[in-house]
Amino acid sequence: MKTQLSHFCLHVKDMAKAVEFYNKTMGFGIEYQDDKWSELKLNDKISLALKCVADPLPGIGFSVDNCEEATRKLEEKGVKINTRCVKKESSQIILTQFEDPDGNVLWMSEKIK
């Protein structure tokens, strides 16, 4: 399974304030924004994802060529899958969310072609 770092995720309590800070204060361009999920471009390969939640925790995202295949390989290795290959029409990705051995949230996404 080939993966490439694509996102860092921060959980935030107030999406509007977080987007304003990272866009206007830090200078990151907005790729996508709604009340629950936003993405800002850090550079040409890595984005900062913001997810609105009650109890914020960080996360890391990876891009993959085939989400179904990559998820199956993780499952075969006993990885805990939280969300399996959900199609996110609004951001044009297929997303799997999973955990490392310490419960840190990670995800991988495939761009919808």
C-alpha positions in Angstrom: 0.0 0.0 0.0 1.6 3.3 -1.1 0.6 6.3 1.0 1.6 9.9 0.9 1.1 12.5 3.6 -1.7 14.8 2.4 -3.3 16.4 5.4 -2.9 17.4 9.0 -6.2 17.7 10.9 -7.0 19.9 13.8 -10.3 19.5 15.6 -11.8 22.9 16.4 -14.8 24.1 18.4 -15.6 27.2 16.2 -15.1 26.6 12.5 -15.6 30.3 11.4 -13.0 31.5 13.9 -10.5 28.7 13.0 -10.8 29.3 9.3 -10.4 33.1 9.8 -7.3 32.5 11.8 -5.6 30.1 9.5 -6.7 32.0 6.4 -6.2 35.6 7.4 -3.6 35.3 10.1 -1.5 32.4 8.8 -2.1 33.1 5.1 -3.3 29.6 4.0 -5.7 29.6 1.1 -9.2 28.1 1.6 -9.8 25.0 -0.6 -13.1 24.0 0.9 -15.3 25.3 3.8 -18.5 24.4 5.6 -19.7 24.4 9.2 -18.3 20.9 10.0 -15.2 20.5 7.8 -12.8 22.8 6.0 -9.5 22.4 4.2 -6.8 25.0 3.8 -3.7 24.7 1.5 -0.4 24.7 3.3 1.6 24.0 0.2 1.2 22.2 -3.2 1.1 18.8 -1.5 -0.2 19.2 2.1 -3.4 20.7 3.4 -4.7 21.6 6.9 -8.0 20.0 7.5 -10.3 21.5 10.2 -13.1 19.4 11.7 -15.6 20.9 14.1 -16.1 18.7 17.2 -17.0 19.2 20.9 -13.7 17.7 22.2 -10.8 18.6 19.9 -8.0 16.1 19.0 -5.4 16.2 16.2 -5.1 13.8 13.3 -3.0 13.1 10.2 -4.2 12.2 6.7 -2.7 10.2 3.9 -3.6 10.1 0.2 -3.9 6.7 -1.5 -4.7 5.6 -5.0 -7.4 3.1 -4.0 -9.2 3.6 -0.7 -11.0 0.2 -0.8 -7.7 -1.7 -1.4 -5.8 0.3 1.2 -8.6 -0.2 3.8 -8.7 -3.9 3.2 -5.0 -4.2 3.8 -5.3 -2.3 7.1 -8.2 -4.5 8.2 -6.1 -7.6 7.3 -3.4 -6.3 9.7 -5.9 -5.8 12.5 -6.2 -2.0 12.4 -9.3 -0.5 14.0 -11.4 1.1 11.2 -13.7 3.9 12.4 -15.2 5.0 9.1 -14.8 2.8 6.0 -14.5 4.3 2.5 -17.2 7.0 2.8 -17.8 9.0 -0.3 -17.6 12.8 0.5 -19.2 14.4 -2.5 -18.7 17.9 -1.2 -14.9 17.5 -1.2 -14.6 14.9 -4.0 -12.9 12.2 -1.9 -13.5 8.7 -0.6 -12.4 8.6 3.1 -11.4 5.9 5.6 -10.8 6.9 9.2 -8.7 4.6 11.4 -6.7 4.5 14.6 -3.1 3.8 15.5 -2.3 1.5 18.5 -2.6 4.5 20.9 -6.0 5.6 19.6 -4.7 8.5 17.5 -7.1 9.3 14.6 -5.6 8.9 11.2 -7.3 8.9 7.8 -6.6 8.2 4.2 -8.4 9.6 1.2 -8.7 8.8 -2.5 -9.5 11.7 -4.8 -12.7 11.0 -6.9 -11.8 11.1 -10.5 
